[in-house]
Amino acid sequence: MGLLSDPNRRRALINLLTRLNAPICGMPVEWLVKTMQARGLEVYTQRFSRTLPFPDENKERYMVKGTNVYGILRAPRAPRTEALVLSAPCTPGDNNNQAVGLLLGLAQYFRNQIYWAKDIIFLVNDHDLIGMQAWLEGYHHTNTTGMDWSPLQGRGGSIQAALSLELSSDVVTSMDLVLEGLNGQLPNLDLANLFYAFCQKIGVLCTIQGKLQRNDWDSVSGYSHAVQTMMLMVMKQASGRPWGDHGLFLRYHIEAATIKGINSFRQYKTDATTIGRLLEGMYRKLNNLLERLHQSYFFYLMPSLSHFVSIGYYMPAFGLLAVILLLRALDLWVQLATPPPTTEDGIADIDPGVLSVLTPLVISHLTGAALYMLPIRFQEMAVEHFPVSETEAVVLTAIAVYTAGLALPHNTHRLLSGEGTEQGWRVLKLVALLYLAVLLGCTALINFSLGFILALTLVPGAAFVTPHVPKVLSAFVLVILSPACTLLFSVFFFQELQEMPVSFLDGWLLYLSVISQGILDHFLYGSLVYPLIALLVYPCWLLFWNILFWK
Amino acid sequence: MAAHRSCRPVWLFILCSFSLFIIAGSQETTVAPEQHASVLDNPQTAAETAEQTAGESGGVEERRWEGTEVRDAAAQKQAEPAVLQPTPQPKDDFQEELVVRPLHSGDIYASFQFRTLWETDFMRGNKVSHYRLFPKSLGQVISKFSVRELHISFTQGYWRTMQWGQPYLPSPPGAELWVWFQDSVTDVDATWKELTNVLSGIFCASLNFIDSTNTVQPSASFKPLGIGNVTDHRFLRYATLPREIVCTENLTPWKKLLPCGSKVTVFVSLFISQKDTFGIHLCVNAASFSFCVLMYSCCSLQAGLAVLLKSEKLFHSSFHSQAVHIRPVCQDWQCKTTSWELRQTLNVVFDLHNSGQGKREWSLFKMFSRTLTEACPLASSSKIYIDITDNPEGEQFELSPATSLLSQAMVLGDRRTFSVYDLTQQDTFGSVRSLNLLIRWKSTEGDMLRPLLHAERYVAGYGLQTGEIHTLMYNHHPYRSFPVLQLDSVPWYLRLYIHTLTVTSKGKDNKPSYIHYQPSKDRVRPHLLEMLVQLPPNSVTEVTVQFERALLKWTEYTPDPNHGFYVGSSVISSLVPSTVAMDTNSTRERPLFSSFFPCKEESSYFVRVYTEPLLVNLPTPDFSMPYNVICLTCTVVAVGYGSLYNLLTRSFQIEEPSPGLAKRIANVIRKMRGVPPL
């Protein structure tokens, strides 16, 4: 690697970094444009603006306006068909100054090399994910989320891979790799392998989920450490949100990962030059690729950076859970198919049977639709009438609609078709079981972790619930295993896994903010978890709730 | 080293032959060239050199305008018959030039042009068999395939119009080939197929991959550039290979077509054209005769501008393009007879950043790792032009050695000024006998340009099912609109939904005045879309068309299907209003009578812009899975077949049953007891 070997370059890099310690972020667009131009890049800017559906209290933003700056290093004698992206979010404050400085230093170094076969795009994105979303939408000229952006002037062809860089402090002791993207999409495993190989080569401590790899696989503590790491990945993937700026690239079939510099107060420190060498190595490897990364796995879970669990191992676990539903459905089918002993009221049974299936289905889906639409629609009204902020209004409306849904369907059903028949709930349960099986199957194919967690909580309830089980106890269990409570437990479990346990009150506040974030993710980036839960999973769960209160 | 050693006997040989030659007819050799030179040389330049020496002694530099090229050529034309009268063979002529343009971005653009003119007729019955300057391989191609015009280019890299402005000769990334056939050709497709295969061999390129799936017949975009009025596009074929990678193996055959490009030709030509003993003329003037002859023979391994064509430097650049253009041109202004023109061009852009550590200077030696010591002895003209338009007072860069010879030409709608170095003049090389041009930048600025016409293209959308091709065409002219012809040739596996074609400029629908669309046929021919669009002044015109990605048969995928599939550049041809005509407020000092109507020649100029090629991913099956399936199936078949075969072919025989376990144990016990076994 040439970056370290040349003392001049090294000094230049260090100079740049120290100069950047002065707060520059809040996007000094002109300075960035000038600096990138001085480094011989083709520089372009993109303006964007977005009004959030409701204020984001975590990041304190509502009307977002920003400018992305990107410089393209044109590869010599390449026809602008392929590109690689290196991005660094430039957040207000000086959180990510080191990353921007390193990006500029690398740009200068890369510019003087002749071996590039792909254009390299150095992107400094404003307002982290929103800016990234605007840039990607502009680059691919799509508009999935209704954002306003100015069209891009310069492009580098089809983007092959991207890395996003986040260095939160001057001192970096280890590098963390973040893979989980939007809707639980993951980049090709070879990207993780590449990172791991280079960390090993250069001698940088590397982690995944912030956890170091341990060598004692055989011992109980080593095993539990690996399980903990993997569970963290499962939880993050299930959330369906992008856990770094790279997450939005995955929609466009661009392999991407975020590299985070972590200061965990270890003895061993890594300087910026070493990180530069790491990135240089990775980019040269990616540059040399003829094809996109495709040889390795796209579906995996990682208990450590050097080990993975492939889809062939984890899918059977889910399959066994789903088989329960299918077996129950088969059982009901057989019960329904065998002619009942009393044949005289068989004809009378069938007519309300069809209606008794259709009515709860429609009603529960309408409730789901209300859960999806009302929180955003009614936020202004709620703010007028209650002393809450917009964000709280949205979250509380969602919870209110959710709870109201528990009371609504079975009562209406009773009013409509009178006393439910034995045949009726069996048909309804058969439909609900098949519905749930298909729903979970599809979810698990797209986002395994989400499908698995939902299956774990929904399948037991779905399997045992009948109108004949003890009401109060079953209702309690069913509520505990409902999607909303699953989310609540997940929040606590996640905090526990991260070794940052919270009190119940803090956990509840966190829970509320997670709901608001989930809704925002959907509207800002097109995450599918919120509509999936609201429009499909929750209505499906309501069907089982309905069966419990059939009589 | 090996080359040097092999040189030595050749030097000796030349030395001997020259000395013999000089002893035998010293009168002739010394006088003839001088006559030759005096006739050939412009009286103006001769006067100039005299004046230059005077000026240098006086310490005052005075700039002189060289006659325009037309006059120059005319002068040569008049001069030539006098010299070449005795030769009965068809007349041919070779010129070489190098244009160096310091670009706005600080990069440097070097454009070589080598032109061979030959007054012959390949198409007549008599077979042309005697070739002198014109390469035989191409002559045979022209006569065998009845080619009327042939244009082929190999390009590595993409011309950055926004930073570099317009190139002298545009070309798309990869290989491009377009050919007009004579109207006597009956089966154009078969001839085309054969021609591409032959050219593939000549240029060592994969032109043999040109077939019906990437060949189109543009109806309007590619008109013949030579004389002739047949414009029936049935005789035109156009194809591009955007994936073609251009490297030294393409440069070498291209260089071999030059009269002074390779070692062998020079030696042969030295002995053939004894009249042209320019080298000896040099040597007589030199102080040490024998040394000079040695030097001459040494450097005449390659002579003229071809010396600079070293692949290790040419491919150490940002852009590399080499081309061959063959066309019939008029022999004189009456155009009674035609001659064939072979124009070989090579365009290179050298990167500012890659070379020096902060030092912004360029020299011939730095660019090409060679300096010039002489002109090609076979060339009637050999010149280097340096574009100094942006540098009238030397504030941008400094040029050394300085020259007093200037030339002006209309290039791409702009009046450019050039410093000219005539390599046929001895004093160009100075006292060190080598010319190493040096450009040293003074200012450091590299803003974006605003070329009048500029285009870009990209694929929009995500997912592997559909997509949208966007072509953006920029007209930066402040008040003139002009029409452009857009040509798109899209492979069949992108199924264009032509009903979704939209052309918008300034937010309004812009209806093309002419559309020629030929739908594709799967696995047979590509889509061809040609449109004439009017670009409003100062606007961006966006052409979008949606497409669906086809699923290929599994044998149709390339060995690297996950790389993606290329779609060739779209070609935008236009007559662009010139920048000279743009300034109507006449800030420049001009006589009033000349400045009212815009001058016809300067009012517009032809520009062809190529967009970037596209790389599109198609839905690709996981090719590792079939591999697994094949392995598994083979194993199963092998095991199954093996055991079945075994069963069927084995002959079963009843064997004496071996004694059972109980019996054996009993026997052991009996043995121990001493009783005979059972």
HADDOCK unambig.tbl for C-alpha pairs under 7 A between the chains (distance, minus, plus):
assign (segid A and resid 76 and name CA) (segid B and resid 157 and name CA) 6.56 0.50 0.50
assign (segid A and resid 76 and name CA) (segid B and resid 317 and name CA) 6.50 0.50 0.50
assign (segid A and resid 76 and name CA) (segid B and resid 318 and name CA) 4.15 0.50 0.50
assign (segid A and resid 76 and name CA) (segid B and resid 319 and name CA) 6.60 0.50 0.50
assign (segid A and resid 77 and name CA) (segid B and resid 156 and name CA) 5.02 0.50 0.50
assign (segid A and resid 77 and name CA) (segid B and resid 157 and name CA) 3.44 0.50 0.50
assign (segid A and resid 77 and name CA) (segid B and resid 158 and name CA) 6.64 0.50 0.50
assign (segid A and resid 77 and name CA) (segid B and resid 318 and name CA) 5.12 0.50 0.50
assign (segid A and resid 77 and name CA) (segid B and resid 319 and name CA) 5.08 0.50 0.50
assign (segid A and resid 77 and name CA) (segid B and resid 320 and name CA) 6.91 0.50 0.50
assign (segid A and resid 78 and name CA) (segid B and resid 156 and name CA) 6.63 0.50 0.50
assign (segid A and resid 78 and name CA) (segid B and resid 157 and name CA) 4.41 0.50 0.50
assign (segid A and resid 78 and name CA) (segid B and resid 158 and name CA) 6.50 0.50 0.50
assign (segid A and resid 79 and name CA) (segid B and resid 157 and name CA) 4.69 0.50 0.50
assign (segid A and resid 79 and name CA) (segid B and resid 158 and name CA) 4.76 0.50 0.50
assign (segid A and resid 79 and name CA) (segid B and resid 173 and name CA) 5.92 0.50 0.50
assign (segid A and resid 79 and name CA) (segid B and resid 612 and name CA) 6.44 0.50 0.50
assign (segid A and resid 79 and name CA) (segid B and resid 613 and name CA) 6.99 0.50 0.50
assign (segid A and resid 80 and name CA) (segid B and resid 158 and name CA) 6.92 0.50 0.50
assign (segid A and resid 80 and name CA) (segid B and resid 612 and name CA) 6.41 0.50 0.50
assign (segid A and resid 81 and name CA) (segid B and resid 613 and name CA) 6.62 0.50 0.50
assign (segid A and resid 81 and name CA) (segid B and resid 614 and name CA) 5.94 0.50 0.50
assign (segid A and resid 81 and name CA) (segid B and resid 615 and name CA) 5.67 0.50 0.50
assign (segid A and resid 112 and name CA) (segid B and resid 353 and name CA) 5.86 0.50 0.50
assign (segid A and resid 112 and name CA) (segid B and resid 354 and name CA) 4.97 0.50 0.50
assign (segid A and resid 113 and name CA) (segid B and resid 354 and name CA) 6.63 0.50 0.50
assign (segid A and resid 114 and name CA) (segid B and resid 354 and name CA) 6.96 0.50 0.50
assign (segid A and resid 140 and name CA) (segid B and resid 460 and name CA) 4.57 0.50 0.50
assign (segid A and resid 140 and name CA) (segid B and resid 461 and name CA) 5.41 0.50 0.50
assign (segid A and resid 141 and name CA) (segid B and resid 460 and name CA) 5.21 0.50 0.50
assign (segid A and resid 141 and name CA) (segid B and resid 461 and name CA) 6.33 0.50 0.50
assign (segid A and resid 142 and name CA) (segid B and resid 460 and name CA) 6.81 0.50 0.50
assign (segid A and resid 142 and name CA) (segid B and resid 461 and name CA) 5.65 0.50 0.50
assign (segid A and resid 157 and name CA) (segid B and resid 458 and name CA) 6.76 0.50 0.50
assign (segid A and resid 157 and name CA) (segid B and resid 614 and name CA) 6.92 0.50 0.50
assign (segid A and resid 158 and name CA) (segid B and resid 615 and name CA) 6.52 0.50 0.50
assign (segid A and resid 252 and name CA) (segid B and resid 462 and name CA) 5.38 0.50 0.50
assign (segid A and resid 252 and name CA) (segid B and resid 463 and name CA) 6.77 0.50 0.50
assign (segid A and resid 290 and name CA) (segid B and resid 563 and name CA) 6.19 0.50 0.50
assign (segid A and resid 291 and name CA) (segid B and resid 560 and name CA) 6.52 0.50 0.50
assign (segid A and resid 291 and name CA) (segid B and resid 562 and name CA) 5.11 0.50 0.50
assign (segid A and resid 291 and name CA) (segid B and resid 563 and name CA) 4.01 0.50 0.50
assign (segid A and resid 292 and name CA) (segid B and resid 562 and name CA) 5.74 0.50 0.50
assign (segid A and resid 292 and name CA) (segid B and resid 563 and name CA) 5.88 0.50 0.50
